[in-house]
Amino acid sequence: MRLVGQKAQSAARGIAERAGARTARRGARGTARRGRRTLLAGAALLATAVASGCASESGGGGGGGGDEGAPAAHGQQPRLAPPAQALREYARDLRASHAARAAAAKRWGLAKVPLTPPAPPAVKPPLTTREGFEVQGQAELPPVFTTVPTKDRVVFLTVDDGAEKDPAFLRMMTELKIPYTAFLSDYLVKEDYGYFKRMQGRGVVLNNHTLNHRFLPGLSYEAQRREICGMQDVIERRYGKRPELFRPPYGNYNRDTLRAAKSCGVRAVPLWAAEAFADHMEWREWDRDLHPGDIVLTHFRGRGDWKGTMPDMIRTFLKTATDRGYAVARLEDYL
């Protein structure tokens, strides 16, 4: 349409020049006024013709071209051409979503609205094992990492074990639209499989944290395999999907752990760069800060273990992330 507009401006200038020439030849003021009226009428006719041509092009021809530009009902905005209408609706939905998130932030006691993450990368970053975390033959085993390689200012929240089953936590995360990943142990989850089914129904991916949360390097290869593959079976049976991610209890593993995990269908082993509690953060890195792609650990815990609740922990974590300019993204979108 910009190209059409430029043609209209050229044609209008042509009309102006011809009318001005006639006016100069005649030299009469009244004739000049008539020339200006002619100019305006000609420009109006040209604009009408251009608009008609645009409507024909975008509407697919004659009488069946759609309702663009049709009069709107009282109190409504007129419909635009499809691309412009789609943009208007997108902007409206974005405003509504932000307003809802701002209201939820206020309701849950957050001083700032959590930042919105960017769109997931079209090409996932390659995963490699963090230096110093390798075992013999690491190249053939699932990578172990604490940070996802990305330049996006995002961090990833992961929640371990399954001891606390706080319904307020589910509501808070749903209303704030904060993504997170769960790593579950069956000896705790089996107390209420339904709680984690509801969590899964809200878009959370359920992953493997072993059957009984044992110190894996102290077990034989076969015992480790039973712990890991057994939890794979539980999650597949209860929740319909075999996990691709595994986190060893306490973050401890050896070569047999990774061999067993691979044999059970595990693709990657995310550990963590920071840990969130109800009243503070703890850091793995020397600078005690967040970095793009950092994985943050927390647990399904409550007042029996912490100085606060799971919503208290989320407030502490989100304040830290938001104040430092980070959005919370979905881990699986980057793996």
C-alpha positions as CSV (number, residue, x, y, z in Angstrom):
1,M,0.0,0.0,0.0
2,R,2.9,2.4,0.5
3,L,3.8,2.0,-3.2
4,V,0.2,2.8,-4.2
5,G,0.3,5.9,-1.9
6,Q,3.5,7.1,-3.6
7,K,1.7,6.9,-7.0
8,A,-1.2,8.9,-5.6
9,Q,1.1,11.6,-4.4
10,S,2.7,11.9,-7.9
11,A,-0.6,12.0,-9.6
12,A,-1.8,14.7,-7.2
13,R,1.3,16.7,-7.9
14,G,0.6,16.4,-11.7
15,I,-2.9,17.7,-11.2
16,A,-1.5,20.6,-9.1
17,E,1.0,21.5,-11.8
18,R,-1.6,21.5,-14.6
19,A,-4.1,23.5,-12.6
20,G,-1.4,26.0,-11.7
21,A,-0.4,26.4,-15.3
22,R,-3.9,27.2,-16.4
23,T,-4.3,29.6,-13.5
24,A,-1.1,31.5,-14.5
25,R,-2.3,31.8,-18.1
26,R,-5.6,33.2,-17.2
27,G,-4.3,35.5,-14.5
28,A,-7.6,36.0,-12.8
29,R,-8.2,35.5,-9.1
30,G,-11.6,34.0,-9.6
31,T,-10.2,31.5,-12.1
32,A,-7.4,30.7,-9.6
33,R,-10.0,29.8,-7.0
34,R,-11.8,27.6,-9.5
35,G,-8.4,25.9,-10.3
36,R,-7.9,25.1,-6.6
37,R,-11.4,23.6,-6.4
38,T,-10.6,21.6,-9.5
39,L,-7.4,20.4,-7.8
40,L,-9.1,19.3,-4.7
41,A,-11.9,17.5,-6.6
42,G,-9.4,15.7,-8.8
43,A,-7.3,14.7,-5.8
44,A,-10.4,13.4,-4.1
45,L,-11.4,11.4,-7.1
46,L,-7.9,9.9,-7.4
47,A,-7.9,9.0,-3.7
48,T,-11.3,7.2,-4.1
49,A,-9.9,5.3,-7.1
50,V,-6.8,4.3,-5.3
51,A,-8.8,3.1,-2.2
52,S,-11.2,1.2,-4.5
53,G,-8.2,-0.5,-6.2
54,C,-6.7,-1.4,-2.8
55,A,-10.0,-2.9,-1.7
56,S,-10.3,-4.9,-4.8
57,E,-6.7,-6.2,-4.5
58,S,-7.0,-7.2,-0.8
59,G,-10.6,-8.4,-1.0
60,G,-10.1,-10.7,-4.0
61,G,-12.0,-8.7,-6.7
62,G,-15.6,-7.5,-7.0
63,G,-18.6,-7.7,-4.7
64,G,-17.4,-10.7,-2.5
65,G,-14.3,-9.0,-1.2
66,G,-15.1,-9.0,2.6
67,D,-16.1,-6.5,5.2
68,E,-13.0,-4.3,5.5
69,G,-13.8,-0.7,6.0
70,A,-17.5,-1.5,6.7
71,P,-19.2,0.8,9.2
72,A,-18.7,-0.4,12.8
73,A,-21.5,-1.0,15.2
74,H,-22.0,1.7,17.8
75,G,-19.0,1.7,20.3
76,Q,-16.9,-0.7,18.2
77,Q,-13.8,-0.1,16.1
78,P,-14.1,-0.6,12.4
79,R,-12.5,-3.8,11.0
80,L,-9.2,-3.4,9.3
81,A,-7.5,-5.4,6.5
82,P,-6.5,-8.9,7.8
83,P,-2.9,-8.1,8.6
84,A,-3.7,-4.9,10.5
85,Q,-6.6,-6.5,12.2
86,A,-4.4,-9.4,13.4
87,L,-1.9,-6.9,14.7
88,R,-4.6,-5.0,16.6
89,E,-5.9,-8.2,18.1
90,Y,-2.4,-9.3,19.1
91,A,-1.8,-6.0,20.8
92,R,-5.1,-6.2,22.6
93,D,-4.3,-9.8,23.8
94,L,-0.8,-8.7,24.9
95,R,-2.3,-5.8,27.0
96,A,-4.8,-8.1,28.6
97,S,-2.2,-10.8,29.4
98,H,0.1,-8.2,31.0
99,A,-2.8,-6.7,33.0
100,A,-3.7,-10.2,34.3
101,R,-0.1,-10.9,35.2
102,A,0.2,-7.6,37.0
103,A,-2.9,-8.3,38.9
104,A,-1.6,-11.7,39.8
105,A,1.7,-10.3,40.9
106,K,0.0,-7.9,43.2
107,R,-2.3,-10.6,44.6
108,W,0.8,-12.8,45.4
109,G,2.7,-10.1,47.1
110,L,5.3,-9.3,44.4
111,A,6.6,-5.8,44.1
112,K,7.3,-6.2,40.4
113,V,5.7,-8.0,37.6
114,P,7.9,-11.0,36.5
115,L,9.6,-10.4,33.1
116,T,8.2,-12.2,30.1
117,P,10.7,-14.6,28.4
118,P,11.5,-14.3,24.7
119,A,10.3,-16.8,22.2
120,P,12.1,-20.2,22.5
121,P,15.0,-20.5,20.1
122,A,14.3,-22.1,16.8
123,V,17.6,-23.9,16.9
124,K,18.4,-25.5,20.3
125,P,21.9,-24.7,21.7
126,P,24.3,-27.7,21.8
127,L,24.7,-29.2,25.2
128,T,28.1,-30.1,26.6
129,T,29.3,-31.3,30.0
130,R,30.6,-28.6,32.3
131,E,34.3,-28.6,32.7
132,G,35.3,-30.6,35.8
133,F,32.0,-32.6,35.8
134,E,33.2,-35.2,33.3
135,V,33.6,-38.9,33.9
136,Q,35.6,-41.4,31.8
137,G,34.0,-41.8,28.4
138,Q,31.9,-38.7,28.9
139,A,31.5,-38.1,25.1
140,E,29.3,-41.2,24.8
141,L,27.2,-40.4,27.9
142,P,24.4,-37.8,28.7
143,P,25.9,-34.3,29.2
144,V,26.0,-32.9,32.7
145,F,25.6,-29.1,33.0
146,T,24.5,-26.3,35.3
147,T,23.9,-23.6,32.7
148,V,22.3,-23.8,29.2
149,P,24.4,-22.0,26.6
150,T,22.3,-19.0,25.6
151,K,22.6,-15.2,25.3
152,D,19.0,-14.8,26.3
153,R,18.5,-13.2,29.7
154,V,16.6,-16.2,31.0
155,V,17.0,-18.6,33.9
156,F,15.3,-21.9,34.5
157,L,13.5,-23.0,37.7
158,T,13.6,-26.7,38.6
159,V,11.9,-28.3,41.7
160,D,13.1,-31.5,43.3
161,D,11.7,-34.6,45.1
162,G,8.0,-34.1,45.9
163,A,7.7,-33.9,49.6
164,E,5.5,-30.8,49.9
165,K,2.2,-30.8,47.9
166,D,1.0,-27.2,48.4
167,P,-2.0,-26.3,46.3
168,A,-1.2,-22.6,46.8
169,F,2.1,-23.2,44.9
170,L,0.1,-24.6,41.9
171,R,-2.2,-21.7,41.9
172,M,0.6,-19.1,42.2
173,M,2.6,-20.6,39.3
174,T,-0.4,-20.9,37.1
175,E,-1.7,-17.3,37.7
176,L,1.8,-15.8,37.3
177,K,2.5,-18.0,34.3
178,I,5.9,-19.0,35.6
179,P,7.3,-22.2,33.9
180,Y,9.2,-24.8,35.9
181,T,10.4,-28.4,35.6
182,A,9.9,-31.1,38.3
183,F,12.3,-33.9,39.2
184,L,10.4,-36.5,41.2
185,S,11.2,-39.3,43.6
186,D,8.5,-42.0,43.9
187,Y,8.8,-42.6,47.6
188,L,7.4,-39.1,48.1
189,V,5.3,-38.7,45.0
190,K,3.3,-41.9,45.7
191,E,1.6,-40.2,48.7
192,D,-0.4,-38.1,46.1
193,Y,0.1,-39.0,42.5
194,G,-2.9,-36.8,41.7
195,Y,-1.2,-33.6,42.8
196,F,1.6,-34.0,40.2
197,K,-1.0,-35.0,37.6
198,R,-2.6,-31.6,38.1
199,M,0.8,-30.1,37.8
200,Q,1.4,-31.9,34.5
201,G,-2.0,-30.7,33.3
202,R,-0.8,-27.1,33.7
203,G,2.1,-27.7,31.3
204,V,4.9,-28.8,33.7
205,V,7.2,-31.6,32.5
206,L,7.8,-34.4,35.1
207,N,11.3,-35.8,35.2
208,N,13.3,-38.4,37.0
209,H,14.9,-38.1,40.5
210,T,15.1,-41.8,41.2
211,L,12.7,-44.1,43.1
212,N,14.1,-43.6,46.6
213,H,16.5,-40.7,46.5
214,R,19.6,-42.8,47.5
215,F,23.3,-41.8,47.2
216,L,23.9,-43.3,43.8
217,P,27.7,-43.5,43.8
218,G,27.5,-45.9,46.7
219,L,25.4,-48.4,44.7
220,S,26.4,-50.9,42.1
221,Y,25.6,-50.3,38.5
222,E,22.6,-52.7,38.6
223,A,21.2,-51.0,41.8
224,Q,21.6,-47.6,40.2
225,R,19.8,-48.8,37.1
226,R,16.9,-50.1,39.2
227,E,16.6,-46.7,40.9
228,I,16.7,-44.8,37.6
229,C,14.8,-47.1,35.2
230,G,12.3,-47.9,37.9
231,M,11.4,-44.2,38.2
232,Q,11.2,-44.0,34.4
233,D,8.6,-46.8,34.5
234,V,6.6,-45.1,37.3
235,I,6.4,-41.7,35.4
236,E,5.5,-43.4,32.2
237,R,2.8,-45.5,33.8
238,R,1.3,-42.7,35.9
239,Y,1.8,-39.7,33.6
240,G,2.0,-41.2,30.1
241,K,5.5,-40.2,29.1
242,R,9.0,-41.5,29.7
243,P,11.3,-38.7,30.9
244,E,14.3,-37.6,29.0
245,L,15.9,-35.6,31.9
246,F,17.4,-37.0,35.0
247,R,18.9,-35.4,38.1
248,P,20.8,-37.6,40.6
249,P,20.0,-37.1,44.3
250,Y,22.3,-34.5,45.9
251,G,23.8,-33.9,42.5
252,N,26.2,-36.9,43.1
253,Y,27.0,-39.4,40.3
254,N,29.7,-41.5,38.8
255,R,30.3,-43.2,35.5
256,D,27.9,-46.0,36.3
257,T,25.2,-43.4,37.1
258,L,25.4,-41.9,33.6
259,R,25.7,-45.3,31.9
260,A,22.6,-46.5,33.7
261,A,20.7,-43.3,32.9
262,K,21.6,-43.6,29.2
263,S,20.4,-47.2,29.2
264,C,17.1,-46.1,30.7
265,G,16.5,-43.5,27.9
266,V,17.8,-40.4,29.6
267,R,19.2,-37.7,27.2
268,A,20.6,-35.1,29.6
269,V,21.5,-34.5,33.2
270,P,20.8,-30.9,34.3
271,L,22.3,-29.9,37.7
272,W,22.1,-26.3,39.0
273,A,24.0,-23.0,39.3
274,A,22.0,-21.6,42.2
275,E,19.4,-22.7,44.8
276,A,16.3,-20.9,46.1
277,F,15.0,-21.1,49.6
278,A,12.1,-19.4,51.3
279,D,14.2,-16.6,52.7
280,H,17.4,-16.5,50.7
281,M,19.4,-17.7,47.7
282,E,22.5,-19.9,47.7
283,W,25.1,-19.8,44.9
284,R,27.5,-22.2,43.2
285,E,29.4,-19.5,41.3
286,W,32.0,-17.2,42.9
287,D,30.3,-14.0,41.9
288,R,27.0,-14.9,43.7
289,D,25.0,-13.8,40.7
290,L,22.7,-15.1,37.9
291,H,23.9,-15.6,34.4
292,P,22.1,-16.2,31.1
293,G,20.9,-19.8,31.0
294,D,21.5,-20.6,34.7
295,I,19.5,-23.5,36.1
296,V,18.1,-22.8,39.6
297,L,17.2,-25.6,42.0
298,T,14.6,-25.6,44.7
299,H,12.5,-28.3,46.5
300,F,9.0,-29.2,47.2
301,R,9.3,-28.1,50.9
302,G,7.3,-26.2,53.4
303,R,7.4,-24.8,56.9
304,G,8.5,-28.1,58.3
305,D,11.8,-27.7,56.5
306,W,12.1,-24.0,55.7
307,K,11.5,-20.7,57.3
308,G,8.4,-20.3,55.1
309,T,6.2,-21.8,52.4
310,M,6.7,-22.6,48.7
311,P,5.0,-19.3,47.7
312,D,7.5,-17.6,50.0
313,M,10.3,-19.3,48.1
314,I,8.9,-18.3,44.8
315,R,8.7,-14.6,45.9
316,T,12.4,-14.8,47.0
317,F,13.4,-16.4,43.7
318,L,11.3,-14.0,41.5
319,K,12.5,-10.9,43.3
320,T,16.1,-12.0,42.7
321,A,15.5,-12.8,39.0
322,T,13.4,-9.8,38.2
323,D,15.6,-7.3,40.0
324,R,18.6,-8.6,38.0
325,G,16.8,-8.4,34.7
326,Y,16.1,-12.1,34.1
327,A,12.9,-13.8,32.9
328,V,12.0,-17.4,33.8
329,A,11.9,-19.6,30.7
330,R,10.9,-23.2,30.2
331,L,13.9,-25.5,30.4
332,E,12.6,-28.0,27.8
333,D,12.3,-25.2,25.3
334,Y,16.0,-24.8,25.2
335,L,17.0,-28.5,25.3
